[in-house]
Amino acid sequence: MGRGGKLGPSSDPQLEDALPPHRGLRSRRWKLVLISLLALALLLASAISAILLIGLRSRTSGDSRGRRPTQAISRTCSKARYPDLCVSSLLDFPGSMVASEQDLIHISFNMTLQHFNRALYQSSGMNYLQMEPIARSAYDDCLELLGASVDALSRSLSAVGGSGSPAPAEDIVTWLSAALTNQDTCGEGLADASGGVKDRMAAGLKDLEELVSNCLAIFAASDGGGDFAGVPIENRRRLMDVAGGGGGVPKPDGGGGEYPEWLGERERELLDMPAAEVQADIVVAKDGASGTYKTIAEAIKKAPESSGRRIIIYVRAGRYEEDNLKVGKKKTNLMFIGDGKGRTVITGGKSVADKMTTFHTASFAASGAGFIARDMTFENYAGPEKHQAVALRVGADHGVVYRCSIVGYQDTLYVHSNRQFFRECDIYGTVDFIFGNAAVVIQKSNIYARKPMAKQKNTITAQNRKDPNQNTGISIHACQIVAAPDLEASKGSIPTYLGRPWKMYSRVVYMLSYMGDHIHPEGWLEWNGDFALDTLYYGEYMNDGPGAAVGLRVKWPGFRVITSTTEANKFTVAQFIFGSSWLPSTGVAFVAGLST
């Protein structure tokens, strides 16, 4: 089995470990040294934070080494999904025996962050061990994901501890959800590897997922400052008037869609401005003459880190195939503008057949917050026979993809984590071709099922929400669900399903969308027997077209035909990804409520 049980070739368990390549060894060594020093510094900082938090109480406390939990610990851990681990880990943390329940929220975050820092520090020291290719790929993924989780937990700790800028409860839930997803992804990559590195990594990562899950459950069960409902899509923080239309301003050209009414004139002009007229910070051109750089990789490298303003990278028409294109977590607020779908093309052909993880196959990946892509194509040409092959992977919080084509077969679009918005895109694929565990709304887009390999079934989504407290899911709103030209002639013999549950709490909704006659009457497909059928959430709301009839849909406990606008509104831009608070600054048109 491939990635986390998904269809695809497995790694060969008989492969012996091989020496890693020497190319870039010196730069990698320095990079790992810096990671180790950073992890050690963060570990010390979180320990100091804990001491400061409970210092005054600790002076009057008795011996905290007793193994019997206090009432506060017992009450706090009763809310956790792994209560025994919660109790044992808190008992080992200084100051927990005299802490209040409110203090224990902070302590649980701090203790979990220390575990992650320690795992990152220890893991970074394994870089020079012998690894076979799939193990190297999984190891590199885990280092990247551990670093992202440390950042997410640090922000969460600052928010609940009052030492940083105030953050809404939905932000904290998002960051914790992402940290949990990161560790799940790391573990899945290691599952396909073999050898001593896998075993050492697994030992170092022990309990990390469960510790984050406990933080998420404890925070969700608290009042979060008095206004957190505990159910991510039922947040009481804002009373948004979204039951009606989007409240938007029509586009100047009278085209489809709307701008939010609070979007400034300058942003609206930037959104509709031809790419050649945009004042870009960096220009990429393959000819080497009409741009600042010849490659996208150079442009990303030269973009500033942790930018507080929008950095615009204009990528002129051309076909760009570059190795390992990635907008890292430090490259924030980057906006990529192309010359249009099919004209500016970012492409690649990596797949799991190349002995790498699915996470590693992406032709383009973005994890820096505030990432925006407009008017370009992301493609993976590996083909259906190569199985998992990602065209675009997004783990950027507040990520936006606008008027883009995303083209592949199996696992085309990896909506990995955090909050994302896709608008007026064309998405092509076969098996599980929109997958991941972000909180994502795909709006006014065309979703094309292609012709798969013989004996394969098409499944549009594979959502992998693993924990009931994660605020994640895939919302497909006002889209066209149709057959691609290569499937049209044989759609009667090749069933296409709306999705299947990759993980226990998989969550997907289709709302106000057109569904072609290639959609199987049952609508949804099992993953493996009755797995997750009573814990998933699959919903359909007021869709139309020949494939939208719900009379013959599956009878699973977790499937529902949504009839309430209140329930449907929970999966809109305004309520599901809280887009009304951050999308206006991007200049991208969107509909906040159900209105199309």
N, C-alpha and C positions, 0 to 999 in steps of 0.2 A: 504494500500500500504506500502511496505517496503522502504528501503533506497532511499530517493529522488524520489519516484515514481516507484522504481524497484519492480519486483514481489517478493512477500514474505509475511509472516505473519506480521500483524501490532501489535503494543503494545496495550494493553487493556486500553481504556480511562477510564474505571471504577475503575482501580486499585487505591487503596489509597496509599499515601506515607508511606514508612516503614522506621524504624530506620536503619541507615547504620551499617554494621558489625563493631565490636569492635576490631577485630584482626588487629594488627599493628597500633592501634590508635595513640600511642605515636610517632612512627616514622613518621606517616602521618602528625601529628600536627607540628613536627619540620620541616618537608619538606615544609609544607604550609607557615610556618613562614619565612623560607628562601626565598621562592618564593616571598612572599609579600615584604620582605626587598629589594630583588633584583629589583623587579618591581619599587619600590619607588625610588631606587637609579638611575635606568635608566631614570625614569621620570624627576628627578632633572637634570641629565646630559644633556638630550635633551633640557631642558629649558635653561640651561646655554649656550649650543651651539647656540641656537637661538639668545640669547642676544649678544653673541660675534659676530655673523654674521652681525647683523644690528646695532650694538651699535653706530658706528661712524655716520651713517646716522640718527639714531634716535634723536641725539642731535639737529639736525637742522630741524627736521620734525615738522609739525603742529600737531593738534589733530587728532590722528589716529582712534578715535572712530566714525567718520562719517561713515554712512552706504552706501555711494556711492562708488563703486569700482573705482580704478584707471584704466587707459587704460591698464597698464601692467597686472593687475588682470583680466580685461575683456578679453584680448587677450589670456592669459594663460588658463582661464576657458572655453574659447570657444573650446578648444581642448579636454576637459574632457567629459566623458560619462554622468556625472551627474553635469552639469554646475551650477545649483542653489546651490547645496551642496558645490561645489568648492568655489563659491563666498562667501557664508556665513561663511564657515570654515576659509578661508583665512582672511576675514575681522576681525575675532576674534583673529587673531594671531599677537602678537607684531611685529612691523616693516614691516608688509606687505604693508602698504600704501606708503612707500617710496622705496620699493624693485623693482629691475629690473625684467624682465622676467626670466633671468638666476637665479637670487636670489630666485625667486618664485618656481623654481623646487626644490631647496634645502629646502625652507620653507614648501612646500607641503609634502615632505618626513618627515621633522621634526615634523610637526603638526600631521601627521598620526601616526608616532611612539609614540607620546605622548598619543594619543587616545588609542593605543594598550596597552601601559604601564598602563594606568589608568584602562582599562578593566581587565587586568591581575591582578592588585592589588586588585580591587574590587571583582573579581570572586574568588580569592584564599580565601577570607574571608567567603565564603559560604560552605566550606567543611563540617561543622558540622550540617548543616541543614538536616532535614529528607528528604530522597529521596527513591523512589521506584527503583528497580534494573535498569531499562532501563534509568532512569534519572541519576543515579549514573554513569553508563557507559558513557552516553553522556557528563556529567559534567567533568569526568576525561579526556575524549578525548579533550574537549575544553581547559582545562588547558594546556595539552601537546601541542596542536596546537597553542594556543596563545603564549606560550613560543617560539615555533619555528618561528612564525611570527615576534616576537620582534627581534629575532636574524637576520632574513632575512632583516628586515627593517633597523636594525642598520648597517648591512654591506652595504646596498644600500645607506644609508645616508652618511656614511664615503666615499663611492666611488664618489658620486656626489658633496660632500662638500670639497673634497680634503684633508680631515684630516686623511685618511687611505691610504693603498696601492692602487695604480691605479688598476682599474678593467675594463675589456672589457665591452662594452655595453651589449653583450649577457649575461654576468653574472648578471648584474643588472636586466635585463628583466626576467631572470630565477628566481631570488630571489623574485621579486615582484609577478611573476606568482604563485610561491609556496605560498606566503603569502595569496594571493587571494583564492587559492585552499584550504588552511587550514581553512579559515573562512567559505567557502562553506561546507566543511566536518563537521565542528562544527555545523552549522545551520541545516544540514540534520539530524544529530544525535538528536538534540534537538526537531526536528519536530515529532519524534516518541515517545517523552517523554510527560509527563503531570505533572501538579501541579505547586506549587509556585516557585520552583527552575527554571523550564523552563521559567517562565515569568520574573523572576529577571535576569536570564542570558540573555534572549533576549533583555531586556532593556539595560543591560550593553554593549551588543555587537552591539547596534544600529549604523548603518552607517559605520561599519568597512569595510565591503566588498566594499561599494561604494567609500570610501576614498582611498583604495588601487587601485581600478580600475581607479580612477582619476589620481593617481600618475603614473600608468602604461601608461595611454593614454597621459599624458602631456610629459612624458619622451620619449615615442615612437614618438610623433609628433615633438620633438625637434631634433636638429642635433646630440645630444649626443657627443658634442665635434667636430662636423663637419663630422663624418663618420658613423652615425647611420641612416639606411634607414627608420626605423619606422615599417617595416614589419619583424617580427622575423626571418623568414626563408630566407630573402633576405638581409642579412647583407653584407655591403660593406667593413667591416674591413679587411678581408683577401681575396686575389685573389688566391683561391686554385685550383691547377691543378688536378681535380678529375674526369674529364669527361671520362678519359680512365680507366685504371685498378686501383687497390688499391696501386700499387707501393710497393708491399710487398716482403719480403724474404720468399721463400718456407720453410716449416717446414723441419727440418733435416731428419725426418722419411718419408718424401714424402707424408704425409697424407693430407687430405683436409684442406682448409683454408690457410691463410698466416699470417706471422708476419709483422708488419710495418718495413720498411727498417732501421728506426732509432732506433729500439729496440735493446738494448745491449745484448751481448752474455749471460751475467749472468741472465738477466730476461727471456730469451728464455729457458735457462736450468731450471730455477725455475718453469716455466710454465709446462714443460713436465716431470719434476722430479717426480718419484713415491712419494706418500704422506709420506711413512715411511722414506724416505731419506731427507725430508725437515727439516731444522733446525727450529723447531717451538719454539715460546716463551712460549706457554702454550699447554699442551696436555690433552684432555678430554677422559676418558675411563670409561665405566660403571662398569668394574670389580674393580675399585678402586685401582688397583695395578700397572697397566702399564701406568698410566697417572698422571698428576699433580692434576686434579680434577675429580670427578665423574659426575658432571653435567655441562651443558653448561652455566647455569645461574651463577654458581660460576666463571667460566672462564671469562664471560663478566664483572662481578663485579670486578674481580681482574685486568682486563686490564686497562692500564693507560688512563686517560682522556686527550683529546686534543693532542693526540700523533702526532708528526710531522713525525714519521717514521712508516713503515708498521709493525704492530703487528700480528703475525701469530698464529692462534689458530687451532691446529690439532685435529679433532674430530674422534676418532677411530670408527670402524664399530660397529653398534649397533642401537637400536631403542630408541630414546630419546623423551619421552613425559613429558614436563615440563610446568608449568603454566606461562603464560605471558612472554615468551622469547622475549626480546627486546634489540636491540642495540640502546641506546639513543643517542641524538644529541651530547652529550659530548664525546661519544666513537668513535673517528674518526680513520680512516685508519686501521680498523680491517679486517683481511682476514681469512675466515673460510675454511679449507681444510678438506674434508672427504676422505673416502676410496673408494668412487665411488657411482654412482646412485644405489639405492636399498640396499646398504650396510650400509652407514651412513644415517639414516633416522630421520629427525626431524618431529614429528607428533603431532596432536591434534585433538580434536573433537568439538570445540566450534562453535556455530552458533547463528543466530539471534533468534532461537527458545529458547535459554537460556536467553532471555530478556537482550540482549546486542546489541550494535551497530555493524554494519558490520566492522567498523574500529577496533573494540575491539576483533573480532573473530580470528585474525591471529594466526596461530600456531607459526610463527616467524615473527618479524617485525624489520626493520632496518631504522633508520633515521640519524645515524652518517655519515657524509661525508666520502667518500672514502671506503665505505663498499664493500667487495668482498666476494663472495661465490663460491666455486669450488668443484665439484665431490661429491655431496650429493643430497638427496631427501628431499623436503619439502612437507608435506602432511596434508590435512584436511580430516578426515574419516567420518565426520558428515553424509554424504550421501545426495542424491538429495531431499529427503523429508524434510530436515532441512533448505532448501533454502540457503540464503547467509551464506557462511562458507569459510573464506579465509585461504589458505595454506601459502602464503608468501605475506607480504606487504613491499614495499620499498618506502621510501621517502628520501633516502640518495642522496645528490648531488654527481655526478660522481660515482654512484653505478654500480657494475658489477656482473652479475650472469653467471657463466661459467660451462658448462658440468654438469648441474643440472637437476633433474626432479622436476616438480611442479605439484602436483596431487590433484585434488578435483572435485567438480561438479559445483555448481553455485558460481561465484565470486572467482575462484581459485587464480588468480594472481592479486594483487592490486598494480598497478604501480601508486602510489599515487601522487608524485610530484617530481620536480627537474629533473636532467638529468640522464638517465639510459641506460645500454647496456646489452643485453642478447645474449649469443652466445652458440650454440650447446647444447641447452636445449630441454627437452621434457615437453610439457605443456598440461595437460589433463583437460577437463571440459565440461560443458553443457551450461548453461545460462550465458551470459555476462562474460565468464570466463577469459578474459583479460580486465581489466577495470581500470579506473583512469585518472589522468590528469598530468602525467609526460610527458616530452619530451623523448621518448624512442624508441630505435631501437632494434628490435628482429631479429637476423641474424643467418642463417644456423641452424635453429631449427626445431623440429617436433611439430606440433600443432595438437593434437588429440581431435576430438569431440567424446564424450561418449554418451551412451544411457541415455536420461533424463527420468523424470517422464512421465506418460501417459498424453497426450494432450499438452505436452510442445514442444516448438521449440528450437533448439540449436541456439545460437548467440555467435560468437567467441569474438567480442569486444563490449564494451560499453564505449566510450570515452567521458569524461565530461568536455571538454573545454567550459567555460562559458563566456569568454570575448574574443573579436576578437584580442586583443593585446597580449594575452598570447602566448608564444612560445612553446606550448605543442601539443602533438599528438602521435599517435602510428604508427610507420613505421615497416612493416613486410617485410623483405628483404631476398630473397634467402632461403625461408623456404619450408617445406613440410606440406601441409594442408590436413590431411587425417582423415579417420574414425578409431576410436579405435576398437579393436576386438569385444567389447560388442555392438557396434552400427552397425557393418558390416552387420549382418543378417537382420536388420530392417531399413537400411538407406533409402530404397525406400519410407517408410511411415513416416519417421521423417525428416523434412527439417532442414538443417543447413545453416545459413546465416553468411556472413562475418562480420556483425556488425549491430548495431542500435544506433541512436543518443540519448545518455543520456542527453546531454545539447545542448544549442542552436548552438554552434560553433564547434561541434564534428568534429574531424579530424583524419582520418585513411587512410593509403595507403598500398597496397600490391604490391610488385615489384619483378619480376623475380622469382616467387614462383610457385611450383606445387600445383594444386588444384584437389582433388579427385572428384569422381562423386557423393558424398554426398552433395556437395554444390548446393543449389537451383539455378535454372537458373536466377532468378531475382537478386541474389547476396546479396541484402541488405534488411533489414526489417525496417518498420516504428516503431517509439516508441509510438506515440499516434497521429493518423490522420496525418495531414500535418505538425506537429511540426518539425521545424528545417530543413525541406527538402530544403529550398532555402538558408540557411545560413551555413549548414555543408560543409565539404570538404571531399569527399570520392573518392579515386582514385585507378585505377588499371593500372599497367604498365608491359607489356610483360610477363604476367604469362602464364603457360601452364598446360596441363592436361585436363581431361574431364569436370572439373568444372570451367574452366577458360574462356570458351566462353562468349563473351560479347554481343552477338546479342540480347539476351532477358533480359539484365540488366534493372534495374529501370531507369525511365526517369526523375528523380528528377533534379531540377536546380543545386544542389550542387554536383551531381555525375559526374565524368568525366573519360573517358578512356584516360590516359596520353599517348601522342605520342611524346612529346618533351623530349629529354635527359636533357635539361637544367632544365625543370620543375621537372623531376624525381630526378635529382641530389640534389634538395633542401631537399630531405628526406633521404639522405645518412648519414652515420656516420660523415663524414667530415663537412657537411653543416647543418644538422639538430640538432645534439647534440655537434658539434664542437669537435668531439672525437679525432681528430689529435693532439689537444693541451694537452689532459689529459690521453687518453687511453694508450699511450706508457709506461707510468710509472707503469701501472698495470701488465704488462707482459702478457696480454690477446691478443690472435690473433684477428685481425679484418680486414675487407675490408673497406677502407675509401670511395671509390666511388661506381659506379654501378657494376663493375666487380665482378663476383661470383667465 
